[in-house]
């Protein structure tokens, strides 16, 4: 299993919470699609799910963000803010707030679809630029980086990708309402996964 740390989370996270997340992942990952994405390696893809999971568990309470991550992870905070104000998500959590398994599965699908959304807008915008970003990100520990790391790096790709991806996501969402579609799809998939699991003899 991929080993994450509390530093992979963009908001405050305890070791106990991380242990809970790992337990949910071990339980559910055999029944979920692989986290295949071009924008992140396997470690950072799972960290995306971790960040979604933490947000859903705290929703709608205010979660303390790590200020040193704000600039270095702009497109993640763009997505998290959209989740915070999503009416579809508010309705889901009103019904299922205490269903921890369902929250984890939803977090998994939200993370997966968010990453694939990034893949899509980057490739559509410019395939050559997209491939450059994809290749460099495979060797990064993206969620462990912060603004100080970026300032001391000779590689400005991370700065460029933050601005570019955030802009592309916002533009695509304005024209297609893609974010709401992603949330709706993730909710439907989570409900189906849980229902199918509950019907299967154990």
Residue pairs with C-beta under 8 A, 6 or more apart in sequence:
1 22
1 25
1 26
2 42
2 43
2 46
4 18
4 21
4 22
4 43
4 46
4 47
4 50
5 18
5 144
6 13
6 14
6 15
6 18
7 143
7 144
8 43
8 44
8 47
8 50
8 51
8 143
8 144
9 18
9 47
9 50
9 51
9 54
9 143
10 51
10 65
10 66
10 69
10 73
10 76
10 77
10 80
10 143
11 51
11 54
11 55
11 58
11 63
11 64
11 65
11 66
12 63
12 64
12 66
13 50
13 54
17 54
17 57
18 50
21 50
21 53
21 54
21 104
24 53
24 100
24 101
24 104
25 46
25 49
25 104
27 101
28 101
28 104
28 105
28 108
28 193
31 193
31 197
32 105
32 108
32 109
32 193
33 112
35 42
35 45
35 46
35 48
35 49
35 108
35 111
35 112
35 115
37 45
37 112
37 115
37 116
37 118
37 119
38 119
38 122
38 123
38 130
38 134
39 115
39 118
39 119
39 122
39 133
39 134
39 137
40 47
40 48
40 115
40 137
40 138
40 142
41 137
41 138
41 139
41 140
43 141
44 137
44 140
44 141
44 142
44 143
45 111
45 112
45 115
47 142
47 143
48 76
48 111
48 114
48 115
48 143
49 107
49 108
49 110
49 111
49 112
51 76
51 80
51 111
51 143
52 83
52 107
52 108
52 110
52 111
52 114
53 103
53 104
53 107
53 108
54 63
55 63
55 80
55 83
55 84
55 107
56 83
56 89
56 93
56 103
56 106
56 107
56 110
57 103
59 83
59 84
59 89
59 93
60 84
60 90
60 93
65 77
66 146
68 146
68 147
68 148
69 146
69 147
70 77
70 147
71 147
71 150
71 162
72 145
72 146
72 147
72 149
72 150
72 158
72 162
73 142
73 143
73 162
74 162
74 163
74 165
74 166
75 118
75 161
75 162
75 165
75 166
75 169
78 166
78 169
78 170
79 114
79 169
79 179
82 173
82 179
83 89
83 110
83 183
86 179
86 180
86 183
88 180
88 183
88 184
88 187
89 183
89 187
92 106
92 187
96 102
96 103
97 103
99 194
101 194
102 190
102 191
102 194
105 189
105 190
105 193
105 194
106 186
106 187
106 190
108 190
109 185
109 186
109 189
109 190
110 182
110 183
110 186
112 186
113 182
113 185
113 186
114 182
117 169
117 172
117 178
117 182
118 165
118 169
119 130
119 134
121 165
121 168
121 169
121 172
122 129
122 130
122 133
122 134
122 164
122 165
122 168
123 130
125 164
125 168
129 164
132 157
133 157
133 160
133 161
136 155
136 157
137 161
140 158
145 158
150 158
150 159
172 178
173 179
